[in-house]
Amino acid sequence: MLAILLVCPTNARLSMKVTEYVLKEIYSPHQDPPFCLQALKSDPHTPFVDLVGLTNISIHLADVVMNKTFAMIGPLVNQTADPKLKMQYDLCYQLYESNVDAVESAKKCVESW
């Protein structure tokens, strides 16, 4: 999320409107640029926001996905009888918990802008 402003230093004016070109410039280094572009374009506000707005959209998308997945993993840890699978679920749970915390930190960071 913060990478939006760091990856694109020439466009780091926060009030700059996000164009198709800016979106491609920001996400082209990503592992899966088409996925990123599709995710951002799924929000109807994307064509009308500046870089701060785009950051907020990115945080919101990450927040929804992280919390949904985190909620699904939790019960799996206790439902499986397979010790190896339980270890894997537990590790996954811990990683998602860390990512949920990172998204919460990102929200607070953006609020301070």
C-alpha positions in Angstrom: 0.0 0.0 0.0 2.7 2.4 1.0 4.5 1.0 -2.0 2.1 2.9 -4.2 3.9 6.1 -3.1 7.3 4.6 -3.0 7.3 2.7 -6.3 6.2 5.8 -8.2 8.3 8.7 -6.9 7.8 10.8 -10.0 4.1 10.6 -9.3 4.4 11.1 -5.5 2.2 14.2 -5.5 -0.5 12.9 -3.3 -3.3 14.9 -4.9 -2.4 13.6 -8.4 -5.3 11.8 -10.1 -4.7 8.1 -10.7 -4.8 7.4 -14.4 -4.5 4.1 -16.3 -0.8 4.9 -16.9 -0.2 5.6 -13.2 -1.8 2.2 -12.3 0.3 0.4 -14.8 3.5 2.1 -13.6 2.8 1.3 -10.0 1.9 -2.4 -10.5 4.1 -3.4 -13.4 6.9 -4.6 -11.1 4.4 -6.8 -9.1 4.5 -10.6 -9.6 1.0 -10.5 -11.1 0.2 -7.1 -12.5 -3.0 -8.1 -14.3 -4.4 -9.3 -10.9 -3.5 -6.0 -9.2 -5.0 -4.0 -11.9 -8.2 -6.1 -12.0 -8.5 -5.8 -8.2 -8.1 -2.1 -8.2 -10.5 -1.6 -11.1 -13.1 -3.7 -9.3 -13.6 -0.6 -7.0 -15.8 1.9 -8.8 -14.0 4.8 -7.1 -10.6 4.0 -8.6 -10.9 6.2 -11.7 -11.7 9.2 -9.5 -9.1 9.0 -6.7 -5.7 10.4 -6.1 -2.7 8.4 -4.7 -4.0 8.6 -1.2 -7.4 7.4 -2.4 -5.7 4.5 -4.2 -3.8 3.6 -1.1 -7.1 3.5 0.8 -8.7 1.3 -1.8 -5.7 -1.0 -1.7 -5.8 -1.2 2.1 -9.6 -1.9 2.0 -9.2 -4.7 -0.5 -6.4 -6.3 1.5 -8.4 -5.9 4.7 -11.4 -7.7 3.3 -9.4 -10.6 1.9 -7.1 -10.9 4.9 -9.9 -10.9 7.5 -12.1 -13.3 5.5 -9.2 -15.8 5.1 -8.1 -15.4 8.7 -11.7 -16.2 9.9 -11.7 -19.3 7.7 -8.4 -20.6 8.9 -9.1 -20.3 12.6 -11.6 -23.1 12.9 -9.5 -25.4 10.7 -6.7 -25.4 13.3 -9.0 -27.0 15.8 -11.1 -29.2 13.5 -8.3 -31.4 12.0 -7.1 -34.5 13.7 -4.0 -34.8 11.5 -1.0 -33.4 13.4 0.9 -32.4 10.3 -2.1 -30.6 8.9 -2.7 -29.0 12.2 0.9 -27.6 12.2 0.4 -26.2 8.7 -2.9 -24.6 9.6 -1.4 -23.1 12.7 1.5 -21.6 10.8 -0.9 -20.3 8.2 -3.1 -18.8 11.0 0.0 -17.1 12.5 1.0 -15.7 9.2 -2.4 -14.3 8.4 -2.7 -12.9 12.0 0.6 -11.0 11.3 -0.8 -9.8 7.9 -4.1 -8.7 9.5 -2.0 -6.7 12.0 0.0 -5.2 9.2 -3.1 -4.0 7.4 -4.4 -2.4 10.6 -1.0 -0.6 10.9 -1.4 0.6 7.3 -4.8 2.0 8.1 -3.5 3.9 11.0 -0.6 5.2 9.0 -2.8 6.5 6.2 -5.1 8.2 8.8 -2.2 10.3 9.9 -1.5 11.7 6.4 
